[in-house]
Amino acid sequence: MVRSDDLVAALLTTDRAVADEAWARLSSADIPAAVITDPGMMGAYQLIVQVHRENLEQAQELLADLV
C-alpha cells in the first residue's frame, strides 16, 4: 500500500501536454507516476506529476527539460 506521504511532486505545470509528456517519460523508464489535477482558486488549475519519494531524483533528471 502506498502512503500519501510517500508521494512527492516531480513536476508542476498548467499545460496538459507537458504533464502527459512527463507521465510518458516516467512510464517508459518504469517509474510509477500519477498526474493529479489541483483545481486551485477561481478556476485556475495546476497539474501535479507525482512519483514515489525514492524515485524523485531520477524523475527530476528525466523531466529537467520540461521545467
VOBA-1610 file (N, C-alpha, C; in pm, whole numbers, padded with zeros to 5 digits, always signed):
BEGIN
Met+00084-00118+00000Met+00000+00000+00000Met+00089+00125+00000Val+00053+00222-00083Val+00129+00347-00091Val+00068+00450+00003Arg+00152+00504+00089Arg+00105+00610+00178Arg+00118+00743+00105Ser+00027+00835+00129Ser+00028+00964+00059Ser+00155+01043+00087Asp+00218+01023+00204Asp+00341+01096+00232Asp+00462+01035+00161Asp+00443+00921+00092Asp+00548+00863+00009Asp+00549+00922-00131Leu+00445+00997-00166Leu+00434+01059-00298Leu+00480+01204-00291Val+00558+01244-00391Val+00608+01381-00397Val+00589+01435-00539Ala+00585+01567-00549Ala+00570+01631-00679Ala+00703+01633-00752Ala+00703+01580-00873Ala+00822+01583-00958Ala+00812+01696-01059Leu+00689+01740-01088Leu+00667+01846-01187Leu+00534+01914-01159Leu+00533+02045-01171Leu+00410+02125-01160Leu+00396+02202-01291Thr+00277+02202-01348Thr+00254+02272-01474Thr+00106+02305-01489Thr+00076+02396-01578Thr-00063+02423-01615Thr-00092+02373-01756Asp+00007+02314-01819Asp-00003+02266-01958Asp-00025+02114-01959Arg-00141+02072-02004Arg-00175+01929-02006Arg-00077+01849-02093Ala-00034+01906-02205Ala+00059+01836-02293Ala+00191+01809-02223Val+00239+01904-02144Val+00364+01887-02068Val+00345+01777-01963Ala+00234+01778-01893Ala+00207+01675-01792Ala+00199+01537-01857Asp+00136+01528-01973Asp+00126+01400-02043Asp+00263+01351-02089Glu+00346+01442-02138Glu+00483+01407-02180Glu+00564+01358-02060Ala+00551+01426-01947Ala+00622+01385-01826Ala+00579+01245-01784Trp+00449+01220-01784Trp+00398+01087-01747Trp+00451+00981-01842Ala+00453+01010-01971Ala+00501+00913-02071Ala+00650+00881-02049Arg+00730+00983-02023Arg+00873+00961-01998Arg+00895+00875-01874Leu+00822+00906-01770Leu+00837+00830-01646Leu+00791+00686-01664Ser+00682+00668-01733Ser+00632+00532-01760Ser+00732+00453-01842Ser+00792+00516-01942Ser+00893+00449-02025Ser+01014+00406-01944Ala+01044+00480-01838Ala+01157+00450-01751Ala+01115+00359-01634Asp+00994+00305-01640Asp+00940+00218-01535Asp+00934+00286-01398Ile+00905+00416-01398Ile+00885+00490-01274Ile+00735+00515-01260Pro+00672+00455-01160Pro+00529+00477-01140Pro+00502+00626-01115Ala+00402+00679-01185Ala+00369+00821-01172Ala+00219+00841-01186Ala+00174+00953-01133Ala+00034+00990-01145Ala+00026+01139-01176Val-00072+01176-01257Val-00097+01318-01285Val-00224+01355-01209Ile-00210+01450-01119Ile-00319+01495-01035Ile-00358+01637-01077Thr-00486+01662-01090Thr-00533+01796-01122Thr-00577+01865-00993Asp-00513+01977-00964Asp-00549+02059-00848Asp-00633+02174-00900Pro-00761+02180-00864Pro-00850+02281-00921Pro-00813+02424-00886Gly-00742+02446-00779Gly-00700+02581-00744Gly-00816+02674-00716Met-00781+02799-00699Met-00882+02901-00670Met-00925+02971-00798Met-01049+03012-00802Met-01102+03092-00913Met-01087+03022-01048Gly-01087+02888-01049Gly-01081+02813-01174Gly-00942+02796-01231Ala-00841+02853-01170Ala-00703+02834-01217Ala-00655+02700-01164Tyr-00621+02609-01254Tyr-00581+02477-01210Tyr-00433+02453-01234Gln-00381+02353-01168Gln-00242+02313-01183Gln-00238+02162-01192Leu-00150+02111-01275Leu-00131+01967-01288Leu-00004+01930-01212Ile-00014+01827-01131Ile+00097+01783-01048Ile+00132+01640-01089Val+00257+01621-01132Val+00304+01486-01164Val+00374+01434-01039Gln+00317+01328-00982Gln+00369+01273-00857Gln+00440+01140-00880Val+00545+01119-00801Val+00620+00993-00803Val+00647+00951-00659His+00692+00828-00642His+00735+00784-00509His+00862+00858-00470Arg+00874+00889-00345Arg+00988+00965-00294Arg+01122+00905-00339Glu+01135+00774-00338Glu+01263+00713-00374Glu+01297+00727-00523Asn+01198+00764-00605Asn+01221+00783-00749Asn+01237+00930-00788Leu+01230+01019-00692Leu+01227+01162-00723Leu+01351+01209-00799Glu+01469+01173-00754Glu+01591+01222-00819Glu+01597+01177-00965Gln+01569+01051-00992Gln+01570+01001-01129Gln+01461+01069-01212Ala+01344+01089-01154Ala+01235+01155-01225Ala+01273+01299-01261Gln+01333+01370-01170Gln+01373+01508-01198Gln+01475+01515-01310Glu+01566+01418-01317Glu+01663+01414-01426Glu+01593+01393-01560Leu+01495+01305-01562Leu+01421+01276-01685Leu+01335+01394-01731Leu+01290+01476-01635Leu+01196+01583-01667Leu+01259+01722-01668Ala+01389+01730-01650Ala+01457+01860-01635Ala+01428+01956-01749Asp+01421+01908-01872Asp+01399+01999-01985Asp+01253+02042-02000Leu+01163+01984-01921Leu+01021+02023-01927Leu+00988+02135-01827Val+01080+02161-01737Val+01056+02260-01631Val+01075+02400-01686
//
